[in-house]
Amino acid sequence: MTSKLKKTKSAGRFGAKYGKRVRVSTVAIENKQRKKQKCPFCGKPGVKRLSKGIWQCAKCGKKFASDVYYLE
C-alpha cells in the first residue's frame, strides 16, 4: 500500500473529501508557516510559530503576537 504523503504531502490527512484546490493551498500555507521567519526585532532568521498568532525568536528570545500563519 502506498503512502498518502508522497503525492499530497501534509494534506493527505484530508483524503479526497475536500478537493484538490483546498488541499494544494493547505500544503502551501503549512510549508510556509513551518519555516523559520525573519525576526522584526533583531532581523535574524530564527522566529518559529508556537501557536495561532504567537511567535518566538530563537536568537533574541522575544515572544510576540503577529499574523496567524506567517510573518509578512
Secondary structure, DSSP 8 states (H G I E B T S, - for coil): ---THHHHGGGGGGTTSS-HHHHHHHHHHHHHHHS-EE-TTT--EEEEEEETTEEEETTT--EEE--SS---
